[in-house]
Amino acid sequence: MFALVDCNNFYVSCERVFRPDLNGRPVVVLSNNDGCIISRSEEAKQLGIKMGEPAFKIAAFLDRHQVAVFSSNYVLYGDLSHRVMRTLGQFTPELEVYSIDEAFLNLAGLSVDWVEYAWSIRQTVRRHIGIPVSIGVAPTKVLAKVANYLAKKDPAQAGVCVLDQPGKITAALKEFDVGEVWGIGRQYTKLLHASGVYTAWDFLQLDDAWVRKNMTVVGLRIKKELAGIACLEMELLPPPKKAICTSRSFGEDQTELAPITEAVATYAARCAEKLRRQRSCAGMMMVFLHTNRFKQHEPQYARNLVCKLPVPTNSTIELIRYATAALRMIYRKGYRYKKAGVIVMAIEPEERIQGALFDRMDRAKHAAVMRSLDAINAKYGRDTIKVASQGLGGKWRLRQERLSPCYTTRWSDIIKVAAHAGACAHNEMIKIKKPQ
């Protein structure tokens, strides 16, 4: 048996953990640069607020209905996600972190009542972290996805759905839209609708040969999973990425090279961090830069440059040097730039890197410096130490005008509690103790 645990309206739920006054009130979280709505509370959904809606278009509506609006606080969300996953790990020997707010639990070998066990997981996460979750339990990962969907969408399930009997599975699949099945996207949905397939049960009745011919072996695996035959293994460790991209829209349009250079240097540093985290090196790099295509009245320009590195590397210093050199080659005066980015490719494991005959870089020294840099930044916070070309911050950084405090990762943002001490006639401000 597998369980899929999914955090409800995760970004909104993170904001509510430290703001109980927001419970019962419509809340939304915005994308980078406070652009579009990317997370909504149930109350916001009931108001008709759509996912992906540009915030500026409905600003008056949000004010009129007293909707609480927040900028994305990825530091807070990442830390709470880590705490949720660590808590879930107590309930299973095998945990697959599927996304920031979802995880599969392998429950094979456990002799428990599935409903009671799922409720225990749900209550523990809520009590320890404060995040509400929905849980689906079923014999395969695809069926667990179906069960999780029903747990969230069907009020009668109250957040937990267990499909552990053939009759329950059949009844669920006969009512389940085939387009909502995990792994069946828009194009396959159109194909299936054209073939008269509208529910997951209809899909299950198709001939295996037809499915494999029209939907490849991936579609056949989905069909077998819906039939209760487990084909998808647990991915306990995420596979190394074959390409890594770091890019952002600027908080304000940029015209000068200097601030764009700071941004690109920072993006290259982020790529280097991710490479070292998965113990890989990149052999190629792309740097791109473009204006805002939605401002048709302004001159438009877009350019990228791909360069092959002499020796694959994950050194922040080296990647920044190549990235900023590439930027200087594609930058042109007279334009208002909206976005830039760095993509590293041709990624190989560190232990397989082949040197170059005329390489003059002291790579052992670079590796030692990077280890020290990572250790210090891990202990004291990102960018405690960084390369000078990354700058000290500027208007190119993301616009986050509605950013909440980093309650769990920054000492200056730690919550203060007002406690009334018995007969004392005054309130005493108590700081929460540092977690052990």
C-alpha positions as MATLAB code, in Angstrom:
seq = 'MFALVDCNNFYVSCERVFRPDLNGRPVVVLSNNDGCIISRSEEAKQLGIKMGEPAFKIAAFLDRHQVAVFSSNYVLYGDLSHRVMRTLGQFTPELEVYSIDEAFLNLAGLSVDWVEYAWSIRQTVRRHIGIPVSIGVAPTKVLAKVANYLAKKDPAQAGVCVLDQPGKITAALKEFDVGEVWGIGRQYTKLLHASGVYTAWDFLQLDDAWVRKNMTVVGLRIKKELAGIACLEMELLPPPKKAICTSRSFGEDQTELAPITEAVATYAARCAEKLRRQRSCAGMMMVFLHTNRFKQHEPQYARNLVCKLPVPTNSTIELIRYATAALRMIYRKGYRYKKAGVIVMAIEPEERIQGALFDRMDRAKHAAVMRSLDAINAKYGRDTIKVASQGLGGKWRLRQERLSPCYTTRWSDIIKVAAHAGACAHNEMIKIKKPQ';
ca = [
       0.000    0.000    0.000;
       1.044    3.561   -0.727;
      -0.037    6.833    0.847;
       0.150   10.225   -0.842;
       0.239   13.112    1.603;
      -0.499   16.527    0.089;
      -0.387   19.799    2.031;
      -3.571   21.815    1.506;
      -3.079   25.221   -0.166;
       0.507   24.950    1.048;
       1.814   28.512    0.679;
      -1.335   29.947    2.248;
      -1.191   27.356    5.042;
       2.425   28.367    5.770;
       1.363   31.993    6.174;
      -1.458   30.968    8.509;
       0.771   28.901   10.828;
       2.076   32.080   12.449;
      -1.011   34.198   11.755;
      -4.036   32.405   13.258;
      -6.035   35.605   12.743;
      -6.078   34.678    9.039;
      -8.047   31.479    9.635;
     -11.453   31.798    8.001;
     -10.337   34.823    6.000;
      -9.555   34.809    2.237;
      -5.782   34.665    1.663;
      -3.697   34.598   -1.520;
       0.034   34.331   -2.221;
       1.642   36.006   -5.227;
       4.335   34.828   -7.631;
       7.748   36.430   -8.145;
       7.669   40.226   -8.304;
       4.172   40.139   -6.792;
       2.773   39.232  -10.202;
       0.125   36.494  -10.313;
      -1.836   34.558   -7.718;
      -0.249   31.126   -7.172;
      -1.920   29.943   -3.956;
      -5.447   30.524   -2.631;
      -7.264   29.674    0.549;
     -10.641   27.952    0.257;
     -12.299   31.272    1.111;
     -10.448   32.962   -1.769;
     -11.539   30.197   -4.143;
     -15.154   30.708   -3.088;
     -14.847   34.384   -4.030;
     -14.055   33.254   -7.582;
     -10.376   34.266   -7.527;
      -8.612   32.270  -10.244;
      -5.198   30.646  -10.132;
      -2.720   32.649  -12.218;
      -4.812   35.832  -12.084;
      -2.597   38.960  -12.318;
      -2.898   40.679   -8.957;
      -2.939   44.216  -10.377;
      -6.052   43.450  -12.432;
      -8.121   42.571   -9.384;
      -6.487   44.852   -6.796;
      -9.756   46.690   -6.105;
     -11.623   43.384   -5.752;
      -9.030   42.103   -3.258;
      -9.322   45.270   -1.180;
     -13.125   45.245   -1.273;
     -13.294   41.693    0.048;
     -10.468   42.220    2.570;
      -8.303   39.501    1.052;
      -4.939   39.090    2.790;
      -2.219   39.244    0.121;
       1.355   37.966    0.589;
       4.529   37.923   -1.482;
       6.119   34.496   -1.926;
       8.317   33.677    1.078;
      10.220   30.683   -0.288;
      12.587   30.559    2.685;
       9.661   30.044    5.064;
       7.904   27.573    2.754;
      11.049   25.521    2.241;
      11.744   25.262    5.959;
       8.176   24.232    6.824;
       8.226   21.722    3.961;
      11.388   20.180    5.419;
       9.682   19.902    8.815;
       6.614   18.269    7.293;
       8.735   15.700    5.424;
      10.793   14.942    8.515;
       7.564   14.296   10.434;
       6.188   12.046    7.676;
       9.414   10.036    7.774;
       8.388    8.779   11.219;
       5.496    6.825    9.680;
       7.283    4.883    6.945;
      10.612    3.204    6.180;
      10.505    4.673    2.644;
       9.591    8.288    1.879;
       9.607    9.866   -1.580;
       9.498   13.663   -1.518;
       7.571   14.310   -4.716;
       7.391   18.114   -4.467;
       7.609   20.864   -1.871;
       4.140   19.950   -0.586;
       3.673   16.280   -1.573;
       5.219   12.976   -0.534;
       4.620    9.284   -1.151;
       4.868    6.888    1.785;
       5.493    3.184    1.200;
       3.311    1.402    3.757;
       4.170   -2.138    2.631;
       4.574   -4.584    5.493;
       2.598   -2.541    8.022;
      -0.242   -4.362    9.775;
      -2.460   -1.420   10.630;
      -5.927   -0.086   10.058;
      -5.313    2.155    7.038;
      -7.961    4.728    7.948;
      -6.751    5.078   11.533;
      -3.113    5.235   10.392;
      -3.879    7.968    7.856;
      -5.764    9.958   10.486;
      -2.821    9.579   12.848;
      -0.479   10.992   10.181;
      -2.840   13.880    9.482;
      -3.274   14.818   13.118;
       0.448   14.533   13.882;
       1.461   16.863   11.034;
      -1.214   19.368   12.071;
      -0.171   19.226   15.725;
       3.602   19.374   15.132;
       3.789   21.783   12.188;
       0.381   23.413   11.912;
      -0.091   22.465    8.249;
      -3.358   20.744    7.187;
      -2.883   17.786    4.834;
      -5.005   15.461    2.734;
      -4.103   11.769    2.523;
      -4.937    9.133   -0.065;
      -4.105    5.465    0.535;
      -4.248    2.792   -2.176;
      -2.363   -0.251   -3.582;
      -0.433    1.787   -6.208;
       0.960    5.294   -6.550;
      -1.500    6.296   -9.309;
      -4.445    5.023   -7.266;
      -3.042    6.869   -4.233;
      -3.170   10.027   -6.354;
      -6.821    9.285   -7.150;
      -7.561    8.708   -3.468;
      -5.775   11.929   -2.499;
      -7.786   13.906   -5.062;
     -11.014   12.528   -3.576;
      -9.790   13.282   -0.044;
      -9.352   16.945   -1.014;
     -12.387   17.450   -3.246;
     -15.053   15.332   -1.534;
     -16.222   16.913    1.763;
     -17.525   13.518    2.889;
     -13.949   12.185    3.002;
     -12.867   14.870    5.506;
      -9.279   14.831    4.260;
      -8.642   11.066    4.254;
      -9.595    8.566    1.528;
      -8.611    4.892    1.537;
      -9.130    2.746   -1.569;
      -8.235   -0.681   -0.246;
     -10.990   -2.849   -1.694;
     -11.855   -3.688   -5.333;
     -15.416   -2.387   -4.931;
     -14.230    0.983   -3.597;
     -11.648    1.319   -6.379;
     -14.168    0.479   -9.114;
     -16.731    2.956   -7.766;
     -14.109    5.698   -7.547;
     -12.738    5.136  -11.061;
     -16.224    5.156  -12.629;
     -16.718    8.711  -11.369;
     -13.143    9.943  -11.886;
     -12.428   12.226  -14.864;
      -9.722   10.658  -17.044;
      -8.112   14.079  -17.479;
      -7.398   14.179  -13.723;
      -5.458   10.891  -13.749;
      -1.807   11.417  -12.799;
       0.346   11.291  -15.929;
      -2.440   11.920  -18.464;
      -1.987   15.438  -19.797;
      -4.059   17.651  -22.073;
      -3.038   16.045  -25.346;
      -3.735   12.505  -24.155;
      -7.040   13.707  -22.685;
      -8.076   15.028  -26.104;
      -7.065   11.721  -27.699;
      -9.022    9.709  -25.143;
     -12.115   11.921  -25.426;
     -12.019   11.454  -29.207;
     -12.037    7.690  -28.544;
     -15.026    7.913  -26.213;
     -13.008    7.603  -23.005;
     -14.163   10.061  -20.310;
     -13.524    8.336  -16.981;
     -10.633    6.433  -15.467;
     -12.810    3.313  -15.622;
     -13.325    3.812  -19.368;
      -9.549    4.058  -19.755;
      -9.116    0.820  -17.830;
     -11.292   -1.007  -20.378;
      -9.023   -0.113  -23.320;
      -6.894   -2.767  -24.984;
      -3.253   -2.814  -23.782;
      -1.943   -2.818  -27.353;
      -3.953    0.310  -28.236;
      -2.729    2.111  -25.128;
       0.908    1.234  -25.806;
       0.658    2.247  -29.464;
      -1.033    5.586  -28.820;
       0.308    6.498  -25.360;
       3.643    4.625  -25.262;
       4.799    2.440  -22.397;
       4.143    5.316  -19.977;
       0.415    5.151  -20.713;
       0.443    1.373  -20.296;
       2.074    1.735  -16.870;
      -0.656    4.180  -15.830;
      -3.319    1.699  -16.955;
      -1.742   -1.138  -14.977;
      -1.422    1.085  -11.915;
      -5.147    1.904  -12.138;
      -5.768   -1.858  -12.294;
      -3.922   -2.252   -8.976;
      -0.616   -3.534  -10.412;
       2.263   -1.505   -8.964;
       4.657   -0.438  -11.750;
       6.116    2.782  -10.354;
       8.875    2.336   -7.808;
       9.625    4.693   -4.945;
      12.266    7.301   -5.828;
      14.002    7.685   -2.486;
      16.680    9.965   -3.919;
      15.869   12.536   -6.610;
      17.798   11.822   -9.841;
      20.559   14.305  -10.687;
      19.350   17.131  -12.905;
      20.525   17.138  -16.515;
      20.241   20.924  -16.751;
      19.864   23.641  -14.117;
      18.316   27.038  -14.767;
      18.248   30.066  -12.506;
      16.437   33.119  -13.827;
      14.285   35.937  -12.481;
      12.378   38.909  -13.746;
      13.900   42.097  -12.386;
      12.049   44.066   -9.720;
      12.361   47.050  -12.067;
      13.332   47.146  -15.753;
      17.094   47.587  -16.099;
      19.000   49.628  -18.680;
      22.586   49.621  -17.380;
      25.080   46.760  -17.552;
      26.294   46.939  -13.927;
      23.085   45.881  -12.128;
      22.378   43.211  -14.751;
      25.895   41.866  -14.188;
      25.165   41.580  -10.451;
      21.989   39.660  -11.232;
      23.653   37.261  -13.679;
      26.547   36.688  -11.261;
      24.034   35.788   -8.557;
      22.175   33.411  -10.886;
      25.456   31.708  -11.819;
      26.264   31.346   -8.113;
      22.894   29.688   -7.517;
      23.570   27.222  -10.340;
      26.956   26.431   -8.825;
      25.375   25.755   -5.417;
      22.885   23.335   -6.966;
      25.649   21.564   -8.894;
      27.706   21.041   -5.751;
      24.629   19.858   -3.872;
      24.211   16.979   -6.326;
      27.996   16.493   -6.646;
      28.047   17.367  -10.339;
      29.863   19.700  -12.714;
      28.625   21.516  -15.828;
      30.422   21.486  -19.166;
      28.264   24.088  -20.959;
      26.502   27.291  -20.034;
      23.837   29.512  -21.583;
      23.247   33.137  -20.580;
      20.131   34.914  -21.842;
      18.727   38.406  -21.631;
      15.505   39.945  -22.945;
      13.173   42.901  -22.738;
       9.475   42.862  -21.797;
       7.623   41.543  -24.848;
       4.312   42.756  -23.415;
       5.441   46.387  -23.727;
       5.008   46.546  -27.484;
       5.546   50.323  -27.557;
       9.162   49.839  -26.393;
      12.107   48.571  -28.507;
      12.422   44.787  -28.186;
      15.589   42.736  -27.868;
      16.321   39.130  -26.904;
      19.616   37.285  -27.117;
      21.370   34.270  -25.634;
      24.873   32.885  -25.825;
      25.996   29.287  -25.262;
      29.592   28.621  -24.310;
      31.491   25.372  -23.801;
      33.619   25.396  -20.671;
      37.259   24.215  -21.010;
      36.787   21.816  -18.076;
      33.419   20.968  -16.454;
      33.162   22.836  -13.163;
      30.939   23.658  -10.185;
      33.093   26.493   -8.892;
      31.071   29.629   -8.177;
      34.055   31.795   -9.056;
      34.624   30.116  -12.412;
      30.957   29.998  -13.450;
      30.493   33.667  -12.581;
      33.532   34.581  -14.702;
      32.135   32.838  -17.775;
      28.571   34.053  -17.179;
      29.516   37.718  -16.857;
      31.788   37.483  -19.911;
      28.890   36.035  -21.931;
      26.581   38.789  -20.666;
      28.965   41.501  -21.848;
      28.884   39.972  -25.330;
      25.074   39.962  -25.648;
      24.236   43.196  -23.805;
      23.205   46.167  -25.947;
      22.558   49.731  -24.811;
      19.248   51.452  -25.473;
      16.895   48.747  -24.167;
      14.903   48.238  -20.981;
      15.613   44.685  -19.873;
      13.025   42.680  -17.968;
      14.722   39.342  -17.352;
      18.035   37.501  -17.440;
      19.076   33.974  -16.599;
      21.763   31.313  -16.537;
      21.385   27.683  -17.601;
      24.127   25.109  -17.008;
      24.117   21.953  -19.145;
      26.233   18.916  -20.077;
      26.193   17.946  -16.415;
      28.453   15.109  -15.261;
      29.237   13.546  -11.859;
      32.260   15.089  -10.135;
      34.192   11.818  -10.156;
      33.978   11.491  -13.956;
      35.420   14.865  -14.912;
      38.259   14.748  -17.420;
      40.859   17.484  -17.159;
      42.420   19.503  -19.965;
      46.083   19.439  -20.952;
      46.545   23.222  -20.798;
      44.260   23.887  -17.811;
      45.981   26.324  -15.432;
      43.226   26.397  -12.801;
      44.140   25.115   -9.334;
      41.003   22.993   -9.061;
      41.885   21.448   -5.708;
      42.166   24.943   -4.238;
      38.836   25.998   -5.791;
      37.154   22.885   -4.384;
      38.466   23.647   -0.883;
      37.263   27.254   -1.102;
      33.816   26.115   -2.255;
      33.543   23.631    0.633;
      34.329   26.395    3.105;
      31.917   28.806    1.403;
      29.085   26.245    1.494;
      29.755   25.367    5.136;
      29.698   29.006    6.272;
      26.584   29.864    4.261;
      24.813   26.735    5.541;
      25.539   27.763    9.121;
      24.957   31.518    8.961;
      22.593   31.904    6.007;
      22.808   32.154    2.225;
      25.173   34.828    0.870;
      26.884   35.381    4.229;
      29.951   34.998    2.021;
      29.695   35.595   -1.710;
      31.692   36.735   -4.718;
      32.094   40.512   -4.942;
      30.576   40.689   -8.438;
      27.237   39.578   -6.957;
      26.954   43.026   -5.401;
      25.137   44.087   -2.263;
      21.624   44.074   -3.665;
      19.683   46.519   -5.797;
      16.526   47.257   -7.728;
      17.111   44.237   -9.952;
      16.089   41.981   -7.075;
      12.568   40.613   -6.828;
       9.832   42.974   -5.765;
       8.367   41.603   -2.511;
       6.285   44.389   -1.056;
       4.055   42.050    0.986;
       6.694   39.675    2.341;
       5.966   38.007    5.678;
       8.739   37.444    8.251;
      10.999   34.375    8.049;
       9.695   33.158   11.403;
      11.695   29.931   11.573;
      15.022   30.803    9.944;
      15.905   34.372   10.936;
      16.511   35.407   14.547;
      15.301   38.961   13.954;
      11.946   37.578   12.749;
      11.343   35.146   15.601;
       7.901   35.444   17.166;
       7.465   37.223   20.496;
       4.750   36.003   22.839;
       2.911   38.232   25.320;
       2.290   36.175   28.488;
       0.128   37.143   31.470;
       1.854   35.837   34.618;
      -0.803   35.150   37.280;
      -1.261   38.126   39.568;
       1.344   40.223   37.770;
      -0.073   43.515   36.611;
       2.077   43.729   33.515;
       2.695   41.795   30.309;
       6.067   40.189   29.914;
       7.555   39.770   26.415;
       9.093   36.315   26.061;
      11.216   35.246   23.112;
      10.733   31.697   21.869;
      13.754   29.584   22.724;
      16.131   28.519   20.007;
      15.162   25.022   18.757;
      17.613   22.269   19.612;
];
